[in-house]
Amino acid sequence: MDGDYNDNTEKIKGSDRWGGAAEKTEEEVKSLEDYFKEQYSMTIKEAVLGK
């Protein structure tokens, strides 16, 4: 949403910023999952499900 609450998703996709953001987010999620597994010997999903 822009400052006037208009959806600007297509504008962002058109400017090629979408792919970079998605790629960076994917890397950050993997890093967080790896850290969690190393620290707690379980995945985040296992912790949430109480396994």
PDB file with SEQRES, HELIX, SHEET and CRYST1 records, atoms N, CA, C and O in Angstrom:
SEQRES   1 A   51  MET ASP GLY ASP TYR ASN ASP ASN THR GLU LYS ILE LYS          
SEQRES   2 A   51  GLY SER ASP ARG TRP GLY GLY ALA ALA GLU LYS THR GLU          
SEQRES   3 A   51  GLU GLU VAL LYS SER LEU GLU ASP TYR PHE LYS GLU GLN          
SEQRES   4 A   51  TYR SER MET THR ILE LYS GLU ALA VAL LEU GLY LYS              
HELIX    1 AA1 THR A    9  GLY A   14  1                                   6    
HELIX    2 AA2 ARG A   17  TYR A   40  1                                  24    
HELIX    3 AA3 ILE A   44  LEU A   49  1                                   6    
CRYST1    1.000    1.000    1.000  90.00  90.00  90.00 P 1           1          
ATOM      1  N   MET A   1       0.838  -1.171   0.000  1.00  0.00           N  
ATOM      2  CA  MET A   1       0.000   0.000   0.000  1.00  0.00           C  
ATOM      3  C   MET A   1       0.888   1.241   0.000  1.00  0.00           C  
ATOM      4  O   MET A   1       1.918   1.297   0.673  1.00  0.00           O  
ATOM      5  N   ASP A   2       0.463   2.214  -0.763  1.00  0.00           N  
ATOM      6  CA  ASP A   2       1.190   3.474  -0.739  1.00  0.00           C  
ATOM      7  C   ASP A   2       0.583   4.370   0.341  1.00  0.00           C  
ATOM      8  O   ASP A   2      -0.300   3.945   1.086  1.00  0.00           O  
ATOM      9  N   GLY A   3       1.052   5.581   0.417  1.00  0.00           N  
ATOM     10  CA  GLY A   3       0.588   6.504   1.443  1.00  0.00           C  
ATOM     11  C   GLY A   3      -0.888   6.828   1.366  1.00  0.00           C  
ATOM     12  O   GLY A   3      -1.483   7.256   2.356  1.00  0.00           O  
ATOM     13  N   ASP A   4      -1.492   6.628   0.194  1.00  0.00           N  
ATOM     14  CA  ASP A   4      -2.922   6.878   0.019  1.00  0.00           C  
ATOM     15  C   ASP A   4      -3.740   5.589   0.089  1.00  0.00           C  
ATOM     16  O   ASP A   4      -4.909   5.571  -0.296  1.00  0.00           O  
ATOM     17  N   TYR A   5      -3.126   4.514   0.580  1.00  0.00           N  
ATOM     18  CA  TYR A   5      -3.769   3.203   0.738  1.00  0.00           C  
ATOM     19  C   TYR A   5      -4.164   2.554  -0.582  1.00  0.00           C  
ATOM     20  O   TYR A   5      -5.138   1.805  -0.647  1.00  0.00           O  
ATOM     21  N   ASN A   6      -3.407   2.844  -1.626  1.00  0.00           N  
ATOM     22  CA  ASN A   6      -3.628   2.202  -2.916  1.00  0.00           C  
ATOM     23  C   ASN A   6      -2.674   1.018  -3.034  1.00  0.00           C  
ATOM     24  O   ASN A   6      -1.512   1.103  -2.638  1.00  0.00           O  
ATOM     25  N   ASP A   7      -3.168  -0.071  -3.574  1.00  0.00           N  
ATOM     26  CA  ASP A   7      -2.346  -1.267  -3.772  1.00  0.00           C  
ATOM     27  C   ASP A   7      -1.302  -0.972  -4.844  1.00  0.00           C  
ATOM     28  O   ASP A   7      -1.648  -0.615  -5.970  1.00  0.00           O  
ATOM     29  N   ASN A   8      -0.032  -1.121  -4.497  1.00  0.00           N  
ATOM     30  CA  ASN A   8       1.025  -0.859  -5.462  1.00  0.00           C  
ATOM     31  C   ASN A   8       1.845  -2.111  -5.770  1.00  0.00           C  
ATOM     32  O   ASN A   8       3.009  -2.009  -6.159  1.00  0.00           O  
ATOM     33  N   THR A   9       1.251  -3.283  -5.599  1.00  0.00           N  
ATOM     34  CA  THR A   9       1.933  -4.547  -5.843  1.00  0.00           C  
ATOM     35  C   THR A   9       2.434  -4.646  -7.276  1.00  0.00           C  
ATOM     36  O   THR A   9       3.592  -4.997  -7.504  1.00  0.00           O  
ATOM     37  N   GLU A  10       1.582  -4.343  -8.236  1.00  0.00           N  
ATOM     38  CA  GLU A  10       1.985  -4.457  -9.643  1.00  0.00           C  
ATOM     39  C   GLU A  10       3.106  -3.472  -9.983  1.00  0.00           C  
ATOM     40  O   GLU A  10       3.999  -3.788 -10.769  1.00  0.00           O  
ATOM     41  N   LYS A  11       3.056  -2.303  -9.400  1.00  0.00           N  
ATOM     42  CA  LYS A  11       4.102  -1.307  -9.639  1.00  0.00           C  
ATOM     43  C   LYS A  11       5.440  -1.835  -9.121  1.00  0.00           C  
ATOM     44  O   LYS A  11       6.460  -1.681  -9.793  1.00  0.00           O  
ATOM     45  N   ILE A  12       5.453  -2.441  -7.962  1.00  0.00           N  
ATOM     46  CA  ILE A  12       6.681  -2.989  -7.390  1.00  0.00           C  
ATOM     47  C   ILE A  12       7.181  -4.158  -8.232  1.00  0.00           C  
ATOM     48  O   ILE A  12       8.376  -4.260  -8.511  1.00  0.00           O  
ATOM     49  N   LYS A  13       6.267  -5.040  -8.636  1.00  0.00           N  
ATOM     50  CA  LYS A  13       6.659  -6.160  -9.488  1.00  0.00           C  
ATOM     51  C   LYS A  13       7.244  -5.659 -10.797  1.00  0.00           C  
ATOM     52  O   LYS A  13       8.219  -6.222 -11.295  1.00  0.00           O  
ATOM     53  N   GLY A  14       6.667  -4.622 -11.353  1.00  0.00           N  
ATOM     54  CA  GLY A  14       7.130  -4.069 -12.618  1.00  0.00           C  
ATOM     55  C   GLY A  14       8.497  -3.424 -12.521  1.00  0.00           C  
ATOM     56  O   GLY A  14       9.227  -3.356 -13.511  1.00  0.00           O  
ATOM     57  N   SER A  15       8.847  -2.953 -11.343  1.00  0.00           N  
ATOM     58  CA  SER A  15      10.147  -2.305 -11.179  1.00  0.00           C  
ATOM     59  C   SER A  15      11.229  -3.305 -10.785  1.00  0.00           C  
ATOM     60  O   SER A  15      12.361  -2.914 -10.501  1.00  0.00           O  
ATOM     61  N   ASP A  16      10.889  -4.588 -10.766  1.00  0.00           N  
ATOM     62  CA  ASP A  16      11.812  -5.685 -10.471  1.00  0.00           C  
ATOM     63  C   ASP A  16      12.350  -5.663  -9.047  1.00  0.00           C  
ATOM     64  O   ASP A  16      13.423  -6.206  -8.786  1.00  0.00           O  
ATOM     65  N   ARG A  17      11.627  -5.049  -8.130  1.00  0.00           N  
ATOM     66  CA  ARG A  17      12.035  -5.083  -6.724  1.00  0.00           C  
ATOM     67  C   ARG A  17      11.431  -6.282  -6.012  1.00  0.00           C  
ATOM     68  O   ARG A  17      11.916  -6.691  -4.957  1.00  0.00           O  
ATOM     69  N   TRP A  18      10.384  -6.841  -6.580  1.00  0.00           N  
ATOM     70  CA  TRP A  18       9.665  -7.949  -5.949  1.00  0.00           C  
ATOM     71  C   TRP A  18      10.557  -9.186  -5.821  1.00  0.00           C  
ATOM     72  O   TRP A  18      10.646  -9.779  -4.746  1.00  0.00           O  
ATOM     73  N   GLY A  19      11.214  -9.574  -6.913  1.00  0.00           N  
ATOM     74  CA  GLY A  19      12.035 -10.780  -6.918  1.00  0.00           C  
ATOM     75  C   GLY A  19      13.175 -10.701  -5.931  1.00  0.00           C  
ATOM     76  O   GLY A  19      13.460 -11.681  -5.243  1.00  0.00           O  
ATOM     77  N   GLY A  20      13.829  -9.569  -5.844  1.00  0.00           N  
ATOM     78  CA  GLY A  20      14.934  -9.411  -4.898  1.00  0.00           C  
ATOM     79  C   GLY A  20      14.470  -9.524  -3.462  1.00  0.00           C  
ATOM     80  O   GLY A  20      15.141 -10.139  -2.633  1.00  0.00           O  
ATOM     81  N   ALA A  21      13.332  -8.937  -3.166  1.00  0.00           N  
ATOM     82  CA  ALA A  21      12.796  -9.004  -1.814  1.00  0.00           C  
ATOM     83  C   ALA A  21      12.404 -10.437  -1.465  1.00  0.00           C  
ATOM     84  O   ALA A  21      12.655 -10.898  -0.351  1.00  0.00           O  
ATOM     85  N   ALA A  22      11.796 -11.134  -2.408  1.00  0.00           N  
ATOM     86  CA  ALA A  22      11.389 -12.518  -2.158  1.00  0.00           C  
ATOM     87  C   ALA A  22      12.614 -13.403  -1.936  1.00  0.00           C  
ATOM     88  O   ALA A  22      12.610 -14.269  -1.061  1.00  0.00           O  
ATOM     89  N   GLU A  23      13.650 -13.185  -2.724  1.00  0.00           N  
ATOM     90  CA  GLU A  23      14.876 -13.970  -2.587  1.00  0.00           C  
ATOM     91  C   GLU A  23      15.540 -13.704  -1.237  1.00  0.00           C  
ATOM     92  O   GLU A  23      15.985 -14.641  -0.573  1.00  0.00           O  
ATOM     93  N   LYS A  24      15.611 -12.455  -0.830  1.00  0.00           N  
ATOM     94  CA  LYS A  24      16.229 -12.102   0.449  1.00  0.00           C  
ATOM     95  C   LYS A  24      15.434 -12.704   1.608  1.00  0.00           C  
ATOM     96  O   LYS A  24      16.017 -13.208   2.568  1.00  0.00           O  
ATOM     97  N   THR A  25      14.120 -12.650   1.519  1.00  0.00           N  
ATOM     98  CA  THR A  25      13.278 -13.215   2.564  1.00  0.00           C  
ATOM     99  C   THR A  25      13.502 -14.719   2.670  1.00  0.00           C  
ATOM    100  O   THR A  25      13.584 -15.256   3.775  1.00  0.00           O  
ATOM    101  N   GLU A  26      13.600 -15.397   1.540  1.00  0.00           N  
ATOM    102  CA  GLU A  26      13.840 -16.840   1.527  1.00  0.00           C  
ATOM    103  C   GLU A  26      15.166 -17.172   2.225  1.00  0.00           C  
ATOM    104  O   GLU A  26      15.238 -18.127   2.999  1.00  0.00           O  
ATOM    105  N   GLU A  27      16.203 -16.393   1.954  1.00  0.00           N  
ATOM    106  CA  GLU A  27      17.501 -16.608   2.590  1.00  0.00           C  
ATOM    107  C   GLU A  27      17.413 -16.370   4.099  1.00  0.00           C  
ATOM    108  O   GLU A  27      18.007 -17.118   4.876  1.00  0.00           O  
ATOM    109  N   GLU A  28      16.687 -15.350   4.515  1.00  0.00           N  
ATOM    110  CA  GLU A  28      16.556 -15.040   5.931  1.00  0.00           C  
ATOM    111  C   GLU A  28      15.778 -16.127   6.663  1.00  0.00           C  
ATOM    112  O   GLU A  28      16.124 -16.482   7.790  1.00  0.00           O  
ATOM    113  N   VAL A  29      14.740 -16.654   6.042  1.00  0.00           N  
ATOM    114  CA  VAL A  29      13.949 -17.723   6.654  1.00  0.00           C  
ATOM    115  C   VAL A  29      14.817 -18.970   6.838  1.00  0.00           C  
ATOM    116  O   VAL A  29      14.777 -19.602   7.894  1.00  0.00           O  
ATOM    117  N   LYS A  30      15.601 -19.327   5.819  1.00  0.00           N  
ATOM    118  CA  LYS A  30      16.471 -20.491   5.923  1.00  0.00           C  
ATOM    119  C   LYS A  30      17.492 -20.303   7.039  1.00  0.00           C  
ATOM    120  O   LYS A  30      17.748 -21.225   7.813  1.00  0.00           O  
ATOM    121  N   SER A  31      18.066 -19.125   7.121  1.00  0.00           N  
ATOM    122  CA  SER A  31      19.045 -18.834   8.165  1.00  0.00           C  
ATOM    123  C   SER A  31      18.422 -18.965   9.554  1.00  0.00           C  
ATOM    124  O   SER A  31      19.028 -19.538  10.460  1.00  0.00           O  
ATOM    125  N   LEU A  32      17.220 -18.435   9.717  1.00  0.00           N  
ATOM    126  CA  LEU A  32      16.518 -18.525  10.998  1.00  0.00           C  
ATOM    127  C   LEU A  32      16.187 -19.973  11.339  1.00  0.00           C  
ATOM    128  O   LEU A  32      16.357 -20.397  12.482  1.00  0.00           O  
ATOM    129  N   GLU A  33      15.719 -20.730  10.357  1.00  0.00           N  
ATOM    130  CA  GLU A  33      15.405 -22.145  10.598  1.00  0.00           C  
ATOM    131  C   GLU A  33      16.645 -22.925  10.996  1.00  0.00           C  
ATOM    132  O   GLU A  33      16.589 -23.749  11.910  1.00  0.00           O  
ATOM    133  N   ASP A  34      17.779 -22.676  10.316  1.00  0.00           N  
ATOM    134  CA  ASP A  34      19.029 -23.360  10.644  1.00  0.00           C  
ATOM    135  C   ASP A  34      19.479 -23.015  12.060  1.00  0.00           C  
ATOM    136  O   ASP A  34      19.882 -23.897  12.819  1.00  0.00           O  
ATOM    137  N   TYR A  35      19.412 -21.738  12.415  1.00  0.00           N  
ATOM    138  CA  TYR A  35      19.796 -21.298  13.756  1.00  0.00           C  
ATOM    139  C   TYR A  35      18.917 -21.960  14.819  1.00  0.00           C  
ATOM    140  O   TYR A  35      19.426 -22.465  15.820  1.00  0.00           O  
ATOM    141  N   PHE A  36      17.611 -21.958  14.604  1.00  0.00           N  
ATOM    142  CA  PHE A  36      16.680 -22.532  15.570  1.00  0.00           C  
ATOM    143  C   PHE A  36      16.961 -24.016  15.774  1.00  0.00           C  
ATOM    144  O   PHE A  36      16.970 -24.505  16.903  1.00  0.00           O  
ATOM    145  N   LYS A  37      17.192 -24.732  14.662  1.00  0.00           N  
ATOM    146  CA  LYS A  37      17.450 -26.160  14.752  1.00  0.00           C  
ATOM    147  C   LYS A  37      18.752 -26.430  15.510  1.00  0.00           C  
ATOM    148  O   LYS A  37      18.830 -27.368  16.303  1.00  0.00           O  
ATOM    149  N   GLU A  38      19.764 -25.610  15.263  1.00  0.00           N  
ATOM    150  CA  GLU A  38      21.048 -25.784  15.944  1.00  0.00           C  
ATOM    151  C   GLU A  38      20.919 -25.493  17.436  1.00  0.00           C  
ATOM    152  O   GLU A  38      21.483 -26.215  18.258  1.00  0.00           O  
ATOM    153  N   GLN A  39      20.191 -24.456  17.789  1.00  0.00           N  
ATOM    154  CA  GLN A  39      20.058 -24.048  19.186  1.00  0.00           C  
ATOM    155  C   GLN A  39      19.131 -24.959  19.996  1.00  0.00           C  
ATOM    156  O   GLN A  39      19.393 -25.218  21.170  1.00  0.00           O  
ATOM    157  N   TYR A  40      18.057 -25.444  19.382  1.00  0.00           N  
ATOM    158  CA  TYR A  40      17.026 -26.149  20.128  1.00  0.00           C  
ATOM    159  C   TYR A  40      16.826 -27.602  19.711  1.00  0.00           C  
ATOM    160  O   TYR A  40      15.951 -28.288  20.241  1.00  0.00           O  
ATOM    161  N   SER A  41      17.627 -28.067  18.774  1.00  0.00           N  
ATOM    162  CA  SER A  41      17.564 -29.463  18.306  1.00  0.00           C  
ATOM    163  C   SER A  41      16.172 -29.868  17.807  1.00  0.00           C  
ATOM    164  O   SER A  41      15.765 -31.023  17.936  1.00  0.00           O  
ATOM    165  N   MET A  42      15.464 -28.911  17.245  1.00  0.00           N  
ATOM    166  CA  MET A  42      14.172 -29.183  16.628  1.00  0.00           C  
ATOM    167  C   MET A  42      13.878 -28.065  15.647  1.00  0.00           C  
ATOM    168  O   MET A  42      14.469 -26.988  15.718  1.00  0.00           O  
ATOM    169  N   THR A  43      12.971 -28.327  14.744  1.00  0.00           N  
ATOM    170  CA  THR A  43      12.593 -27.284  13.797  1.00  0.00           C  
ATOM    171  C   THR A  43      11.584 -26.344  14.451  1.00  0.00           C  
ATOM    172  O   THR A  43      11.013 -26.658  15.495  1.00  0.00           O  
ATOM    173  N   ILE A  44      11.378 -25.212  13.836  1.00  0.00           N  
ATOM    174  CA  ILE A  44      10.381 -24.266  14.337  1.00  0.00           C  
ATOM    175  C   ILE A  44       9.004 -24.919  14.286  1.00  0.00           C  
ATOM    176  O   ILE A  44       8.205 -24.773  15.211  1.00  0.00           O  
ATOM    177  N   LYS A  45       8.734 -25.635  13.209  1.00  0.00           N  
ATOM    178  CA  LYS A  45       7.434 -26.318  13.072  1.00  0.00           C  
ATOM    179  C   LYS A  45       7.231 -27.332  14.190  1.00  0.00           C  
ATOM    180  O   LYS A  45       6.143 -27.408  14.761  1.00  0.00           O  
ATOM    181  N   GLU A  46       8.261 -28.112  14.513  1.00  0.00           N  
ATOM    182  CA  GLU A  46       8.153 -29.081  15.605  1.00  0.00           C  
ATOM    183  C   GLU A  46       7.873 -28.378  16.929  1.00  0.00           C  
ATOM    184  O   GLU A  46       7.081 -28.868  17.735  1.00  0.00           O  
ATOM    185  N   ALA A  47       8.512 -27.242  17.159  1.00  0.00           N  
ATOM    186  CA  ALA A  47       8.292 -26.495  18.392  1.00  0.00           C  
ATOM    187  C   ALA A  47       6.857 -25.976  18.469  1.00  0.00           C  
ATOM    188  O   ALA A  47       6.220 -26.045  19.521  1.00  0.00           O  
ATOM    189  N   VAL A  48       6.361 -25.464  17.363  1.00  0.00           N  
ATOM    190  CA  VAL A  48       4.996 -24.924  17.340  1.00  0.00           C  
ATOM    191  C   VAL A  48       3.970 -26.039  17.554  1.00  0.00           C  
ATOM    192  O   VAL A  48       2.968 -25.853  18.243  1.00  0.00           O  
ATOM    193  N   LEU A  49       4.237 -27.197  16.952  1.00  0.00           N  
ATOM    194  CA  LEU A  49       3.309 -28.322  17.083  1.00  0.00           C  
ATOM    195  C   LEU A  49       3.482 -29.093  18.389  1.00  0.00           C  
ATOM    196  O   LEU A  49       2.691 -29.987  18.689  1.00  0.00           O  
ATOM    197  N   GLY A  50       4.508 -28.755  19.164  1.00  0.00           N  
ATOM    198  CA  GLY A  50       4.745 -29.423  20.457  1.00  0.00           C  
ATOM    199  C   GLY A  50       5.277 -30.819  20.305  1.00  0.00           C  
ATOM    200  O   GLY A  50       4.974 -31.685  21.126  1.00  0.00           O  
ATOM    201  N   LYS A  51       6.067 -31.066  19.271  1.00  0.00           N  
ATOM    202  CA  LYS A  51       6.619 -32.412  19.063  1.00  0.00           C  
ATOM    203  C   LYS A  51       7.988 -32.537  19.666  1.00  0.00           C  
ATOM    204  O   LYS A  51       8.603 -33.600  19.587  1.00  0.00           O  
TER     205      LYS A  51                                                      
END                                                                             
